[in-house]
Amino acid sequence: MAKSSPRAAAAQSTSLLIATRKGLWTLTGDARRVTWALQGPHFLGHIVHHAVLDPRDGKTLLVAARTGHLGHTVMRSTNRGRTWTESKQPPVFDPAHDTRSVDHVFWLSPGHASEPGVWYAGTSPHGLFRSDDGGLTWQGVNGFNQHPKRKDWCGGDKDGTPDGPKVHSIIVDPRDANHLYISMSGGGTFESTDRGADWKPLNKGVLAIFYPDPYPEYGQDPHCVRMHPAQPDRLYQQNHCGIFRLDRPSDTWVDIGKGMPKKVGNIGFPMTLHPRDPDTAWVFPMDGSDVWPRTSPGGKPAVYRTTNGGKTWQRQDKGLPAEQAWWTVKRQAMTIDEHAVPGLYFGTTSGEIWASKNAGESWKCLASHLPHVYAVTACAWR
């Protein structure tokens, strides 16, 4: 049964922030989500891994960019991208304690509502950083970056992830600014109850078929972890080895991917949750067979939805190509809006943006011929 949300369902226009391998675009719809306007690019030629609008003020936009040979940075705008300010001090490991170099900022998360200037960033290689001034300067979260077990958790920073090891899915509990979650590819999911001063693994029940012990304390490869906004004690996870759900205060994840069709499998990257109903979630499966092609199984793309917390899953493919569509949708590239009937959106590495304004029942292509899409984030400007 749908639960009420502290955030009202949006009745205003929706914008999509589209982060790509060659820059940032925005795609803005009218209030009915019928007509859409594509604008951009910003930062043409730069790799943009993530773009996030601050929900606390509805106007501050942060962008994680890798600026060619000049390296990584974070860009900030307070006027819908008309002007930008570059971070004066981007995330950098403390050379006194860590000889690694940040390759790119991969994930951005706004801090707690009570801390309006706080942001968190996850990097490749594995690093966690915090800004207290709206993204202008960044400091390492030493409780993680300098934790005596960090190298063990991260597998020695030599993870085989194609785009490099990374910290992602940074989650701040809306009830408590001290309560944080992060996930690592690879490494697993970790929890802090003291604002990042210390961390502990949170991986019980999560399968890791690539180890002799398939249920290790840490070392798993979560692809995307989401906390439900209306029920913060419920977390969902799309993993390298399946789909899982956690209901706190339990510390053991439940495998909810077993109901997926065997010919499709339960492997994928993104995970998206209904803004008000904690039992409804969506995934975009990929082919996780022997050679891991990371494309739509059989070249027949579909979104799968559960409305009962993962007990069963339904295929949603109306309007999507019926065959020969070998799409890859990355972990940040599927999102949802907050309309009464929520709209779903995803972007492909072949540069297409697809949308459903009826919770996945039917789909329409909104944009094509964009660069390789890394992330799609729905937002509502103020």
C-alpha positions in Angstrom: 0.0 0.0 0.0 1.3 3.4 -0.9 2.7 5.5 2.0 2.5 9.2 2.3 5.7 11.2 1.5 7.2 14.2 3.2 7.6 15.6 -0.2 4.5 16.5 -2.2 4.0 15.0 -5.6 5.2 17.6 -8.1 2.8 19.3 -10.4 5.4 21.5 -12.1 7.6 20.9 -15.0 10.4 18.3 -14.9 13.9 18.8 -16.1 16.4 16.0 -16.8 20.1 16.6 -16.2 22.0 14.5 -18.7 25.6 13.8 -18.0 27.6 12.4 -20.9 31.0 11.5 -22.1 31.2 14.8 -24.0 29.3 17.3 -21.8 26.1 18.1 -20.0 22.7 18.7 -21.5 19.3 19.5 -20.0 15.9 18.3 -21.2 12.9 20.2 -19.9 9.3 19.2 -20.2 6.1 21.1 -19.8 3.8 20.4 -16.8 2.0 17.6 -18.7 5.4 16.0 -19.8 4.3 16.2 -23.4 6.6 18.7 -25.0 10.3 18.6 -24.2 13.1 21.1 -25.1 16.8 20.0 -25.3 19.4 22.5 -24.3 23.2 22.3 -24.2 25.9 21.4 -24.2 27.7 22.7 -21.2 31.4 21.7 -20.9 31.5 20.3 -24.4 34.2 17.7 -24.7 34.5 17.1 -21.0 33.5 13.8 -19.4 30.6 14.5 -17.0 29.9 11.7 -14.6 27.1 13.2 -12.5 24.9 16.3 -12.3 22.7 17.0 -9.3 20.3 19.8 -8.4 20.3 20.6 -4.7 16.7 19.7 -3.5 17.3 22.0 -0.4 17.2 25.2 -2.4 16.1 24.1 -5.9 18.6 26.2 -7.6 22.2 25.1 -6.8 23.5 22.7 -9.4 26.7 20.7 -9.0 28.5 18.8 -11.8 31.3 16.3 -11.6 33.5 16.8 -14.6 36.8 15.5 -15.9 38.2 18.3 -18.0 40.4 16.5 -20.5 44.1 16.7 -19.8 43.4 19.1 -16.9 41.9 16.5 -14.7 38.9 16.3 -12.4 36.9 19.1 -10.9 33.4 20.0 -9.6 31.5 22.9 -11.2 28.7 24.9 -9.5 25.9 27.0 -10.9 23.1 28.9 -9.1 21.3 30.2 -12.2 20.4 27.1 -14.2 23.8 26.9 -15.9 24.0 30.4 -17.3 27.3 30.9 -15.4 29.5 28.5 -13.6 32.1 28.5 -10.8 34.8 25.9 -10.6 35.8 24.4 -7.2 38.7 26.2 -5.7 39.8 23.0 -4.1 38.5 19.8 -5.7 38.6 16.4 -4.0 42.3 15.5 -3.5 43.8 12.7 -1.3 45.9 13.9 1.6 49.5 13.3 0.4 50.7 12.9 3.9 48.6 9.7 4.3 47.7 8.6 0.7 49.8 8.5 -2.4 46.8 7.9 -4.7 45.5 10.5 -7.2 41.9 11.1 -7.9 41.1 10.2 -11.5 37.5 11.5 -11.5 34.6 12.5 -9.2 32.0 9.8 -9.9 29.1 10.6 -7.5 27.6 13.7 -5.8 25.1 13.7 -3.0 23.6 16.7 -1.1 23.9 16.6 2.6 21.2 16.7 5.3 18.5 19.3 5.2 19.9 20.8 8.4 23.3 21.3 6.8 22.5 23.4 3.7 26.1 23.9 2.5 27.2 20.2 2.9 27.8 17.9 -0.1 29.4 14.5 -0.4 31.4 13.2 -3.3 32.6 9.7 -4.2 35.7 9.3 -6.4 37.7 6.8 -8.4 39.8 5.4 -7.0 37.8 4.8 -3.8 37.6 8.0 -1.9 34.9 9.9 0.1 35.0 13.7 0.3 32.8 16.4 1.9 32.2 20.1 1.2 30.9 22.5 3.8 30.6 25.5 1.5 28.3 24.3 -1.3 30.9 22.5 -3.4 33.6 25.3 -3.6 36.1 23.4 -1.5 36.4 19.7 -0.6 38.1 17.8 2.2 38.6 14.1 2.6 36.4 12.2 5.0 39.4 10.8 6.9 37.3 8.3 8.8 36.9 6.4 5.5 39.9 7.5 3.4 42.4 6.8 6.2 40.5 3.9 7.8 43.0 1.1 8.8 40.9 -1.5 6.9 40.1 0.6 3.8 42.6 -1.2 1.6 41.2 -4.6 2.7 37.6 -3.4 2.0 38.6 -2.0 -1.4 40.7 -5.0 -2.5 43.9 -3.0 -2.6 42.5 -0.4 -5.0 43.0 -2.8 -8.0 39.3 -3.4 -8.7 38.6 -4.6 -12.2 35.6 -2.3 -12.8 35.9 -1.1 -16.4 35.9 2.6 -15.6 38.0 2.2 -12.4 37.1 1.5 -8.8 34.7 4.0 -7.3 32.7 5.1 -4.3 29.0 5.7 -5.2 25.5 5.6 -3.8 26.3 8.0 -1.0 23.1 8.2 1.2 22.3 10.6 4.0 19.6 9.5 6.4 16.9 12.3 6.2 16.3 11.7 10.0 19.9 12.0 11.1 22.8 13.9 9.5 25.2 11.5 11.3 23.8 8.4 9.7 25.5 7.7 6.3 25.7 4.9 3.8 28.2 4.4 1.0 28.8 1.7 -1.5 31.9 0.7 -3.5 32.6 -1.1 -6.7 34.0 -3.2 -5.6 34.0 -3.5 -1.8 30.4 -3.6 -0.8 28.1 -1.3 1.2 29.2 0.4 4.5 27.4 2.3 7.2 28.5 5.2 9.5 26.5 6.5 12.5 29.0 9.3 13.4 29.1 11.4 10.3 31.8 9.4 8.7 34.3 9.2 11.6 34.0 5.4 11.5 32.5 2.7 9.2 31.4 -0.9 9.3 30.4 -3.3 6.5 26.7 -3.9 5.8 26.8 -6.8 3.4 25.2 -9.8 5.2 23.1 -11.8 2.8 24.6 -10.2 -0.4 26.0 -12.8 -2.8 29.5 -12.6 -4.2 29.9 -15.6 -6.5 33.4 -14.6 -7.5 34.8 -15.5 -4.0 35.4 -18.9 -2.5 33.1 -17.8 0.3 30.0 -16.5 -1.6 28.8 -14.5 1.4 31.9 -12.6 2.6 31.9 -9.8 5.2 32.9 -7.3 2.4 34.2 -7.4 -1.2 30.8 -7.5 -2.9 30.1 -5.3 -6.0 26.9 -3.2 -5.5 26.1 -1.4 -8.7 23.5 1.0 -7.2 21.9 1.3 -3.7 18.8 3.4 -3.0 17.1 4.5 0.2 13.3 4.9 0.0 12.5 8.6 0.5 9.2 7.8 2.3 10.5 4.9 4.4 14.2 5.5 5.2 14.6 2.1 6.9 14.1 0.4 3.5 17.1 0.1 1.1 17.2 -1.6 -2.3 20.3 -2.7 -4.1 21.0 -3.7 -7.7 24.2 -5.8 -7.5 26.7 -7.6 -9.7 25.1 -10.8 -8.4 21.4 -10.0 -8.1 18.8 -7.7 -6.5 18.5 -7.2 -2.8 16.4 -5.4 -0.2 17.2 -4.4 3.4 14.7 -3.5 6.1 16.3 -1.9 9.1 17.0 -2.5 11.9 17.9 -5.8 10.3 21.5 -6.0 9.0 20.8 -8.8 6.6 19.8 -8.2 3.0 17.1 -10.3 1.4 17.5 -11.7 -2.2 14.6 -10.3 -4.2 16.0 -11.1 -7.7 14.8 -14.7 -7.7 11.5 -13.7 -9.2 13.0 -12.3 -12.4 12.7 -14.5 -15.5 15.6 -16.8 -15.8 16.2 -16.0 -19.5 16.5 -12.3 -18.5 18.4 -12.7 -15.2 18.7 -10.4 -12.3 21.8 -8.5 -13.2 21.8 -4.8 -14.0 23.2 -1.4 -13.0 20.5 1.1 -12.2 17.8 0.9 -9.5 14.9 3.5 -9.2 12.3 3.7 -6.5 8.7 5.1 -6.5 8.8 8.4 -4.6 5.9 7.4 -2.3 5.3 3.7 -2.4 8.2 1.7 -0.7 7.1 -1.5 -2.3 7.5 -0.3 -5.9 10.9 -0.2 -7.7 12.3 -0.6 -11.2 15.5 -2.1 -12.6 16.9 -2.3 -16.1 18.4 -5.8 -16.7 21.5 -6.5 -18.7 23.1 -9.6 -20.0 25.3 -11.0 -17.3 26.2 -14.2 -19.0 29.7 -15.7 -19.3 31.3 -12.9 -21.3 29.3 -10.1 -19.6 28.4 -8.1 -22.7 26.5 -5.6 -20.4 23.7 -5.1 -23.0 20.0 -5.7 -23.0 19.4 -9.5 -22.9 18.9 -10.8 -26.4 18.9 -7.2 -27.8 15.3 -6.8 -26.4 15.4 -4.0 -23.8 12.8 -3.7 -21.0 12.3 -2.2 -17.6 11.1 -4.5 -14.9 8.9 -3.3 -12.0 8.0 -4.8 -8.7 5.0 -3.5 -6.7 5.4 -5.9 -3.8 8.9 -5.3 -2.5 10.5 -7.7 -5.0 8.4 -10.8 -4.6 7.4 -10.6 -8.3 8.5 -8.6 -11.3 6.6 -7.4 -14.4 8.2 -6.6 -17.8 7.5 -3.1 -19.1 8.6 -2.7 -22.8 5.6 -1.1 -24.6 7.1 1.4 -27.1 10.7 0.1 -26.7 12.4 -1.7 -29.7 11.3 -5.3 -30.0 14.7 -6.5 -31.2 18.2 -5.5 -32.2 18.6 -2.9 -29.5 21.8 -3.7 -27.6 21.5 -1.0 -25.0 23.6 -0.4 -21.9 22.1 1.8 -19.1 24.6 2.8 -16.5 24.0 2.9 -12.7 23.1 6.7 -12.6 21.3 6.7 -15.9 17.8 5.9 -14.7 15.6 8.3 -12.7 12.1 9.1 -11.6 10.1 12.3 -11.1 7.6 13.1 -8.3 4.3 13.6 -10.3 1.2 11.9 -9.0 1.8 9.2 -11.6 5.5 9.3 -11.7 7.6 9.5 -14.8 10.5 7.2 -15.5 13.5 8.2 -17.6 16.7 6.4 -18.7 19.6 7.1 -21.0 21.7 4.7 -23.0 25.4 4.6 -23.9 24.3 5.0 -27.5 23.0 8.5 -26.6 19.2 8.1 -26.4 16.8 9.3 -23.7 13.7 7.3 -23.1 10.7 8.4 -21.0 7.5 7.0 -19.6 5.0 9.4 -18.0 2.8 6.5 -16.7 5.2 4.7 -14.4 6.7 2.5 -17.1 3.5 1.3 -18.8 4.6 2.8 -22.1 7.8 4.4 -23.4 8.8 7.2 -25.9 12.2 8.4 -27.1 12.7 12.0 -26.1 16.2 12.6 -27.6 18.7 10.7 -29.7 22.3 11.2 -31.1 23.6 12.5 -27.8 27.0 11.2 -26.6 27.4 8.2 -24.3 25.1 8.9 -21.3 26.6 8.4 -17.9 23.8 9.8 -15.7 20.2 11.1 -15.9 18.8 13.0 -13.0 15.2 14.3 -12.7 14.7 17.6 -10.9 12.3 20.5 -10.5 13.8 24.0 -10.4 12.5 26.7 -8.1 
